[in-house]
Amino acid sequence: MELWVILAITAAAAQTFRFAIQKVLAGGALSPAAATWARFLWSAPVVIAIMTAYIAFTPATFPTVKPSFWPYALSGGAMQIFATICTVALFKRRAFAIGITFKKTEVMLTALAGLVILGDRVDPSGAAFIALGFVGVLLLSEAPEGGGIFNKGAAIGLLSGVFFAFSAVGYRGAVLAMNSTDTFLVAGLTLAFVASAQAVSLGLWLALREPGQISETLKGWRKSSLVGVFSLIGSWCWFAAFSLQNAAYVFAVGQIELIFSLAMGVLFFREKTSPRELFGMGLLTVSITAIALIGSP
């Protein structure tokens, strides 16, 4: 099994745990923005400390960075903030596994964003499976209380996928802008910069627009710090995988998160999944897997 595949699976597992904890936090006193800030608050200082020690005590040296690193990294970080807020907000409206499935539209959308930004092409058969994936999304998009497929929950979920897709393309562009073959170093330095920028910018937003949310996040430090730990593991693995493989392929393997999240929802949140939702998840999984196989060299 190739290293980037192992990294993608590890990232998916860590992300499942992180979203599960954020679902709990969002169900309490924290707003979606505060629950999102928790992941950056604790992970940023840890990754900075790790990278400082890595450079100090190993032969690794700070790589040269192309000018394109900064816009790619900053735009990727901003898109990730918006995407995570949307996902946490979605958890307030839908079941855990279904919320994650909506988010996984990022896989199809990353292929499209990669075509526009990085020049990754999608052949006609790939486009057909992208369409199949959206059929799966439509099967998932009817809210439990009714109201048809055009509802706020569907819009939030799809928006989350859009933001995550552009975030992934931005991060891949950032790691490729570093002149180094050290996967651990490239991923860690990118994560250190992005997480720090995210912690500062979203922290300022909370201080100005959502008074009291910073103190609420700090009060729940035991749970919110766990968000940071799993976020650190997941992000590091994602970034490392992006340095080795196309972001669309990485996310395609990461769709194993669907299985992890379904198990999490059933075992920990005592949620039930309807046959319609299972069928929609199945179509989406087939779509994502097919896109990965078609696009693999």
C-alpha positions as CSV (number, residue, x, y, z in Angstrom):
1,M,0.0,0.0,0.0
2,E,1.4,3.4,-1.0
3,L,2.3,5.9,1.7
4,W,-0.2,8.5,0.5
5,V,-3.0,6.0,0.8
6,I,-2.1,5.2,4.4
7,L,-1.9,8.9,5.2
8,A,-5.3,9.5,3.7
9,I,-6.9,6.7,5.7
10,T,-5.3,7.9,8.9
11,A,-6.4,11.4,8.2
12,A,-10.0,10.2,7.6
13,A,-10.1,8.3,10.9
14,A,-8.7,11.3,12.9
15,Q,-11.2,13.6,11.2
16,T,-14.1,11.4,12.1
17,F,-13.2,11.6,15.8
18,R,-12.6,15.3,15.5
19,F,-16.0,15.9,13.9
20,A,-17.7,13.7,16.5
21,I,-16.3,15.8,19.4
22,Q,-17.2,19.0,17.5
23,K,-20.8,17.7,17.2
24,V,-20.9,17.3,21.0
25,L,-19.4,20.8,21.5
26,A,-21.8,22.4,19.0
27,G,-24.7,20.7,20.8
28,G,-23.8,22.6,24.0
29,A,-22.9,26.3,24.6
30,L,-20.5,26.8,21.7
31,S,-21.5,28.4,18.4
32,P,-20.3,26.7,15.2
33,A,-17.5,29.3,14.8
34,A,-16.3,28.6,18.4
35,A,-16.4,24.9,17.9
36,T,-14.3,25.4,14.8
37,W,-11.9,27.7,16.6
38,A,-11.2,25.0,19.1
39,R,-9.4,22.9,16.5
40,F,-6.9,25.7,15.7
41,L,-6.5,27.0,19.2
42,W,-4.8,23.9,20.5
43,S,-3.2,22.5,17.4
44,A,-1.2,25.6,16.3
45,P,1.2,25.8,19.3
46,V,1.7,22.1,19.3
47,V,2.7,21.9,15.7
48,I,5.0,24.9,16.0
49,A,6.8,23.2,18.9
50,I,7.1,20.0,17.0
51,M,8.6,21.7,13.9
52,T,10.9,23.8,16.0
53,A,12.3,20.6,17.6
54,Y,12.4,18.8,14.3
55,I,14.5,21.4,12.6
56,A,16.7,21.9,15.7
57,F,17.5,18.2,16.4
58,T,17.5,16.7,12.9
59,P,19.5,17.4,9.7
60,A,16.4,19.0,8.2
61,T,16.7,22.7,7.2
62,F,14.1,25.3,6.4
63,P,13.2,25.0,2.7
64,T,13.0,27.8,0.2
65,V,9.5,28.9,-0.4
66,K,8.0,30.1,-3.7
67,P,5.9,33.3,-3.6
68,S,2.8,31.3,-4.6
69,F,2.9,29.6,-1.2
70,W,1.4,32.5,0.7
71,P,-1.8,33.0,-1.4
72,Y,-2.3,29.3,-1.7
73,A,-1.9,28.7,2.1
74,L,-4.0,31.7,3.2
75,S,-6.8,31.0,0.8
76,G,-6.8,27.3,1.7
77,G,-7.0,28.2,5.4
78,A,-9.8,30.7,4.9
79,M,-11.8,28.1,2.9
80,Q,-11.2,25.5,5.6
81,I,-12.6,27.8,8.3
82,F,-15.8,28.4,6.3
83,A,-16.1,24.7,5.4
84,T,-15.8,23.6,9.0
85,I,-18.3,26.2,10.3
86,C,-20.8,24.9,7.7
87,T,-20.2,21.3,8.7
88,V,-20.6,22.0,12.4
89,A,-23.8,24.0,11.7
90,L,-25.0,21.0,9.7
91,F,-24.6,18.7,12.6
92,K,-27.2,20.8,14.5
93,R,-29.7,19.9,11.7
94,R,-28.8,16.4,10.5
95,A,-27.5,13.0,11.8
96,F,-23.7,12.6,12.2
97,A,-23.2,10.1,9.3
98,I,-25.4,12.1,6.9
99,G,-23.7,15.3,7.8
100,I,-20.3,13.7,6.9
101,T,-21.7,12.4,3.7
102,F,-22.9,15.9,2.6
103,K,-19.3,17.1,3.4
104,K,-17.9,14.3,1.2
105,T,-19.2,16.1,-1.9
106,E,-15.8,17.8,-1.5
107,V,-14.3,14.8,-3.4
108,M,-16.2,15.5,-6.6
109,L,-15.9,19.2,-6.3
110,T,-12.1,19.0,-5.7
111,A,-11.8,17.3,-9.1
112,L,-13.6,20.2,-10.7
113,A,-11.6,22.8,-8.7
114,G,-8.4,21.0,-9.6
115,L,-9.3,21.3,-13.3
116,V,-9.8,25.0,-13.0
117,I,-6.9,25.9,-10.8
118,L,-4.3,23.2,-11.2
119,G,-5.2,21.9,-14.7
120,D,-6.2,18.4,-13.6
121,R,-8.5,17.1,-16.4
122,V,-11.7,15.0,-16.0
123,D,-12.6,12.7,-18.9
124,P,-16.3,12.1,-19.9
125,S,-16.6,8.9,-17.9
126,G,-15.3,10.8,-14.8
127,A,-17.9,13.5,-15.4
128,A,-20.6,10.8,-15.6
129,F,-19.7,9.5,-12.2
130,I,-19.6,13.0,-10.8
131,A,-23.2,13.3,-12.0
132,L,-24.0,9.9,-10.3
133,G,-22.6,11.3,-7.1
134,F,-24.9,14.3,-7.1
135,V,-27.9,11.9,-7.5
136,G,-26.7,10.4,-4.2
137,V,-26.6,13.9,-2.7
138,L,-30.2,14.5,-3.8
139,L,-31.3,11.3,-2.1
140,L,-29.7,12.6,1.1
141,S,-31.0,16.1,0.8
142,E,-34.6,15.8,2.1
143,A,-34.8,17.0,5.6
144,P,-36.4,14.7,8.2
145,E,-39.2,17.2,8.9
146,G,-40.0,17.4,5.2
147,G,-39.9,20.4,2.9
148,G,-38.4,18.7,-0.2
149,I,-34.9,18.5,-1.5
150,F,-34.4,22.3,-1.6
151,N,-33.8,23.0,2.1
152,K,-31.3,24.8,4.3
153,G,-29.6,21.6,5.4
154,A,-28.8,20.6,1.8
155,A,-27.5,24.1,1.0
156,I,-25.2,24.1,4.1
157,G,-23.9,20.6,3.2
158,L,-23.1,21.4,-0.4
159,L,-21.5,24.8,0.6
160,S,-19.3,22.9,3.0
161,G,-18.2,20.6,0.1
162,V,-17.4,23.6,-2.1
163,F,-15.3,25.3,0.6
164,F,-13.4,22.0,1.5
165,A,-12.7,21.4,-2.2
166,F,-11.1,24.9,-2.7
167,S,-9.3,24.4,0.6
168,A,-7.7,21.2,-0.5
169,V,-6.5,22.6,-3.9
170,G,-5.1,25.6,-2.0
171,Y,-3.2,23.3,0.4
172,R,-1.8,21.2,-2.4
173,G,-0.6,24.3,-4.1
174,A,1.0,25.5,-0.9
175,V,3.0,22.2,-0.1
176,L,4.2,22.1,-3.7
177,A,5.5,25.6,-3.4
178,M,8.1,24.4,-0.9
179,N,11.4,23.2,-2.3
180,S,11.9,20.1,-0.2
181,T,11.4,16.3,-0.6
182,D,10.9,15.9,3.2
183,T,7.2,15.1,3.4
184,F,7.1,15.5,7.2
185,L,8.8,18.9,7.1
186,V,6.7,20.3,4.2
187,A,3.4,19.2,5.8
188,G,4.4,20.4,9.2
189,L,5.6,23.8,8.2
190,T,2.5,24.4,6.1
191,L,0.3,23.3,8.9
192,A,2.1,25.5,11.4
193,F,1.6,28.6,9.3
194,V,-2.0,27.9,8.4
195,A,-3.2,26.8,11.8
196,S,-1.6,29.9,13.4
197,A,-3.3,32.2,10.9
198,Q,-6.6,30.5,11.4
199,A,-6.3,30.7,15.2
200,V,-5.6,34.4,15.2
201,S,-8.1,35.4,12.5
202,L,-11.0,33.4,13.9
203,G,-10.2,34.3,17.4
204,L,-10.4,38.0,16.5
205,W,-13.8,37.3,14.9
206,L,-15.1,35.7,18.0
207,A,-13.8,38.5,20.2
208,L,-15.5,41.1,18.1
209,R,-18.7,39.4,16.9
210,E,-19.5,36.6,19.4
211,P,-18.7,37.8,22.9
212,G,-18.4,35.1,25.5
213,Q,-17.6,32.3,23.1
214,I,-13.8,32.4,23.7
215,S,-14.3,32.0,27.4
216,E,-16.9,29.1,26.8
217,T,-14.3,27.4,24.6
218,L,-11.6,27.7,27.3
219,K,-14.0,26.4,29.9
220,G,-14.5,23.2,28.0
221,W,-10.8,22.8,27.4
222,R,-10.8,19.0,28.0
223,K,-13.1,18.4,25.0
224,S,-11.9,21.2,22.9
225,S,-8.2,20.2,23.3
226,L,-9.2,16.8,22.0
227,V,-10.5,18.5,18.9
228,G,-7.1,20.1,18.5
229,V,-5.2,16.8,18.9
230,F,-7.3,14.9,16.3
231,S,-7.2,18.0,14.0
232,L,-3.4,18.0,14.3
233,I,-3.2,14.4,13.3
234,G,-5.7,14.6,10.5
235,S,-4.3,17.9,9.0
236,W,-0.7,16.7,9.1
237,C,-1.7,13.5,7.3
238,W,-3.8,15.4,4.7
239,F,-1.0,17.8,4.0
240,A,1.6,15.1,3.7
241,A,-0.6,13.1,1.3
242,F,-1.2,16.3,-0.7
243,S,2.5,16.6,-1.2
244,L,2.6,13.1,-2.7
245,Q,-0.6,12.8,-4.7
246,N,-3.3,14.8,-6.5
247,A,-5.8,16.2,-3.9
248,A,-8.8,14.6,-5.7
249,Y,-7.2,11.2,-5.4
250,V,-6.3,11.8,-1.7
251,F,-9.9,12.8,-0.9
252,A,-11.2,9.8,-2.9
253,V,-9.4,7.4,-0.7
254,G,-10.5,9.5,2.3
255,Q,-14.1,8.6,1.5
256,I,-13.5,5.7,3.9
257,E,-14.6,8.3,6.4
258,L,-18.2,7.5,5.3
259,I,-17.8,4.1,6.9
260,F,-16.1,5.4,10.0
261,S,-18.8,8.1,10.5
262,L,-21.6,5.7,10.0
263,A,-20.1,3.4,12.7
264,M,-19.6,6.4,14.9
265,G,-23.2,7.6,14.5
266,V,-24.6,4.2,15.3
267,L,-22.3,3.2,18.2
268,F,-21.9,6.6,20.0
269,F,-24.8,8.8,19.0
270,R,-27.4,6.0,18.8
271,E,-28.5,7.2,15.4
272,K,-30.5,5.3,12.8
273,T,-30.0,5.5,9.1
274,S,-32.9,5.0,6.7
275,P,-32.8,2.8,3.6
276,R,-33.0,6.0,1.4
277,E,-30.0,7.5,3.1
278,L,-28.0,4.3,2.9
279,F,-28.8,4.1,-0.8
280,G,-27.7,7.7,-1.3
281,M,-24.5,7.0,0.6
282,G,-23.9,4.0,-1.5
283,L,-24.3,5.9,-4.8
284,L,-22.0,8.6,-3.5
285,T,-19.4,6.1,-2.5
286,V,-19.5,4.4,-5.9
287,S,-19.1,7.7,-7.6
288,I,-16.1,8.7,-5.5
289,T,-14.4,5.3,-5.9
290,A,-15.0,5.3,-9.7
291,I,-13.5,8.8,-10.0
292,A,-10.4,7.7,-8.1
293,L,-10.0,4.7,-10.4
294,I,-10.5,6.6,-13.6
295,G,-8.1,9.4,-12.6
296,S,-5.3,7.1,-11.2
297,P,-2.2,7.0,-13.4
